[in-house]
Amino acid sequence: MPHPQNDRPSSDIYLGEGERTDLIGPDGLPQVHLVEQVYDGEVVLRFCDDASGELMTAEARRLTAAGIWAGKLRGRNHYADAARRADLRPGRRLVLVRQSDNPHDAHAVAVTAAGSNEVIGFIDKAKARQLAKQLDGGVNLSVVSLAGTGPGVACGSITYAAAMPEVIAHITGLRPNTAARPAHWA
């Protein structure tokens, strides 16, 4: 059950684009964690700045600088049936599948649910270029769903976060006691 939320405007709970551009802490890990938020009646995971408690969208550029690639998967209409069969609820593991022989994009990176070989979508082209370089270089990346649905439920949108396994373990772990209270909590 998500924490009760306040009704503050989004401009008060989201970190501004020019604010806090360096998220890396002294331990080399990003000073952000994932927290639950109710959005359009659904529970999703949002990035929360440990220092301010403010939220960040998955598309925030500062996340890429911290070694986290995040965004919405592309091709949801084409892969709707596979997405409906998969468990894509927030926090579930996903898998990156490099498709260097893809006729539409030599840098294509597909995504499947853990334990499945059915493609549920693709990383957008800009991020796929960066991720393809990492994957082609032998870098192991972990992926987690930030927004999606459970098996048997139509999925309007799938949002993901990809990073080194230790970064995913960190951001999905418990927030430190010293972290600021999330700005959207009541």
C-alpha positions in Angstrom: 0.0 0.0 0.0 1.6 3.3 -1.0 2.1 6.0 1.5 -0.7 8.6 1.7 0.0 11.5 -0.7 -0.6 15.2 -0.4 -2.2 17.4 -3.0 0.7 19.8 -3.6 1.2 20.9 -7.2 3.8 18.9 -9.2 6.0 22.0 -9.4 6.4 21.7 -5.7 7.3 18.0 -5.6 9.6 17.6 -8.6 13.2 18.6 -8.7 13.8 21.4 -11.2 15.9 20.7 -14.3 18.7 23.0 -13.2 18.7 21.8 -9.6 21.1 19.2 -8.2 22.8 18.1 -11.3 25.3 15.8 -9.6 23.6 12.9 -7.9 26.6 10.8 -7.1 27.4 10.4 -3.4 30.7 9.9 -1.7 30.2 6.1 -2.0 30.1 6.4 -5.8 26.3 5.6 -5.9 23.5 7.9 -6.9 21.8 9.6 -3.9 18.4 8.6 -5.2 16.0 5.8 -4.4 12.7 4.6 -5.9 9.5 5.4 -4.0 5.9 4.6 -4.7 3.6 7.2 -6.1 0.0 6.9 -7.1 -0.4 8.3 -10.6 -3.7 8.2 -12.5 -4.9 5.6 -10.0 -2.0 3.3 -10.5 1.1 2.7 -8.2 4.3 3.6 -10.0 7.9 4.0 -8.9 9.5 7.4 -9.1 13.1 8.5 -8.5 13.3 10.5 -5.2 16.3 12.7 -4.4 17.7 11.6 -1.0 18.8 15.1 -0.1 15.6 17.1 -0.9 12.9 14.4 -1.1 11.8 15.9 -4.4 10.9 13.5 -7.2 12.4 13.2 -10.7 10.9 12.0 -13.9 12.4 8.9 -15.6 13.5 11.2 -18.5 15.6 13.5 -16.2 19.0 14.0 -17.8 20.7 14.0 -14.5 19.9 10.3 -14.1 21.9 9.3 -17.2 24.9 11.3 -15.8 24.5 9.1 -12.7 24.6 5.9 -14.8 20.9 5.3 -14.9 19.0 5.0 -18.1 15.3 5.3 -17.8 12.2 6.1 -19.9 9.1 4.7 -21.5 9.4 1.6 -23.8 8.5 2.1 -27.5 6.3 -0.1 -29.6 3.7 -0.8 -26.9 0.9 -1.2 -29.5 2.9 -3.7 -31.5 3.8 -5.7 -28.4 0.5 -5.3 -26.5 -0.2 -9.0 -26.4 3.2 -9.9 -25.0 2.9 -7.1 -22.4 -0.5 -8.4 -21.3 1.0 -11.9 -20.7 4.0 -10.5 -18.7 4.3 -9.4 -15.1 5.4 -5.8 -15.5 4.3 -4.4 -12.2 6.6 -1.8 -10.6 9.7 -3.4 -9.2 9.6 -6.4 -11.4 12.9 -7.4 -13.2 13.2 -6.9 -16.9 15.9 -8.0 -19.4 17.7 -6.1 -22.1 18.1 -8.0 -25.4 20.6 -6.6 -27.8 19.4 -6.9 -31.4 22.4 -5.8 -33.6 20.8 -7.5 -36.6 17.6 -5.5 -36.3 16.8 -4.2 -39.9 15.3 -0.9 -38.5 18.1 0.0 -36.1 21.6 -1.5 -35.7 21.7 -0.3 -32.1 18.3 -1.7 -31.2 17.8 -2.9 -27.6 14.6 -4.9 -27.0 13.2 -5.6 -23.5 11.6 -8.8 -22.2 10.1 -9.7 -18.8 12.4 -11.8 -16.7 11.9 -15.5 -17.5 10.4 -14.7 -20.9 11.8 -14.4 -24.4 8.8 -12.3 -25.7 9.7 -8.8 -26.6 7.5 -6.3 -24.7 9.0 -3.1 -26.3 12.2 -1.3 -27.3 14.4 1.3 -25.7 14.1 4.6 -27.6 16.8 5.2 -30.2 18.9 7.8 -28.3 19.2 5.7 -25.2 19.5 2.5 -27.2 22.7 3.8 -28.8 24.2 4.3 -25.3 23.0 1.0 -24.0 24.1 -0.9 -27.1 27.6 0.4 -26.6 27.6 -0.8 -23.0 26.1 -4.2 -23.9 28.4 -4.7 -26.8 31.3 -4.0 -24.5 30.2 -6.8 -22.2 28.8 -4.6 -19.4 26.1 -6.4 -17.4 23.1 -4.2 -16.8 20.0 -4.8 -14.7 16.6 -3.5 -15.5 13.5 -2.9 -13.3 10.0 -1.8 -14.2 8.9 1.5 -12.9 5.4 1.4 -14.3 3.4 -1.4 -15.8 0.7 -4.0 -15.1 0.4 -7.5 -13.9 -0.3 -10.6 -16.1 -3.6 -10.6 -17.9 -4.1 -6.8 -17.7 -3.7 -4.5 -20.7 -0.7 -2.3 -20.3 -0.9 1.3 -21.5 2.7 2.2 -20.8 5.8 0.5 -19.5 8.5 2.6 -17.9 11.9 1.1 -17.0 15.2 1.9 -15.3 18.5 0.3 -16.4 21.9 0.5 -14.7 24.7 -1.6 -13.3 23.4 -4.3 -10.9 24.8 -2.6 -7.8 23.1 0.7 -8.8 19.7 -1.1 -9.3 20.1 -2.9 -6.0 20.9 0.5 -4.3 18.0 2.5 -5.8 15.5 -0.3 -5.2 16.7 -0.8 -1.6 15.6 1.0 1.6 16.1 4.8 1.7 18.6 5.8 4.4 17.1 7.1 7.7 18.9 10.4 6.9 17.1 10.9 3.6 14.6 13.7 3.3 11.0 12.8 3.5 9.5 12.3 0.0 7.9 15.6 -1.1 4.6 13.9 -2.3 3.9 12.2 1.1 1.0 13.7 3.1 
